[in-house]
Amino acid sequence: MDTSVLVIWILAGAIGTGYFVYGKKQQMAMPMLSGIVLCFFPYFVDNVWILCGIGAFFVALPFFAKF
């Protein structure tokens, strides 16, 4: 495991937790689902660039898809 992968895991988990808490308080499905995905997807992906791409997609998703 690379150090950069570990940093991305921690960052994605922190942002995912924030999205989940925000979505739960506002009762919005998209931030909550995006937060869950951000917390758990790093366990299944090992490539740094794919981690960054998927992470950026799910960080931006609640801004564009609101439901």
Contacts in CASP RR format, 6 or more apart in sequence:
PFRMAT RR
TARGET T0000
AUTHOR 0000-0000-0000
METHOD contacts of the structure
MODEL  1
MDTSVLVIWILAGAIGTGYFVYGKKQQMAMPMLSGIVLCFFPYFVDNVWI
LCGIGAFFVALPFFAKF
2 48 0 8 1.000
4 48 0 8 1.000
5 42 0 8 1.000
5 46 0 8 1.000
5 48 0 8 1.000
5 51 0 8 1.000
8 42 0 8 1.000
8 48 0 8 1.000
8 51 0 8 1.000
8 52 0 8 1.000
9 42 0 8 1.000
9 51 0 8 1.000
12 38 0 8 1.000
12 39 0 8 1.000
12 41 0 8 1.000
12 42 0 8 1.000
12 51 0 8 1.000
12 55 0 8 1.000
13 38 0 8 1.000
13 39 0 8 1.000
13 42 0 8 1.000
15 35 0 8 1.000
15 38 0 8 1.000
15 59 0 8 1.000
16 34 0 8 1.000
16 35 0 8 1.000
16 36 0 8 1.000
16 38 0 8 1.000
16 39 0 8 1.000
17 35 0 8 1.000
17 39 0 8 1.000
18 35 0 8 1.000
19 31 0 8 1.000
19 32 0 8 1.000
19 34 0 8 1.000
19 35 0 8 1.000
19 38 0 8 1.000
19 62 0 8 1.000
20 31 0 8 1.000
20 32 0 8 1.000
20 35 0 8 1.000
20 36 0 8 1.000
20 39 0 8 1.000
22 28 0 8 1.000
22 31 0 8 1.000
23 29 0 8 1.000
23 30 0 8 1.000
23 31 0 8 1.000
23 32 0 8 1.000
24 32 0 8 1.000
28 62 0 8 1.000
28 66 0 8 1.000
28 67 0 8 1.000
29 67 0 8 1.000
30 61 0 8 1.000
30 62 0 8 1.000
30 65 0 8 1.000
30 66 0 8 1.000
30 67 0 8 1.000
31 62 0 8 1.000
34 58 0 8 1.000
34 59 0 8 1.000
34 61 0 8 1.000
34 62 0 8 1.000
35 58 0 8 1.000
37 58 0 8 1.000
38 55 0 8 1.000
38 58 0 8 1.000
38 59 0 8 1.000
41 54 0 8 1.000
41 55 0 8 1.000
41 58 0 8 1.000
42 51 0 8 1.000
45 51 0 8 1.000
45 54 0 8 1.000
END
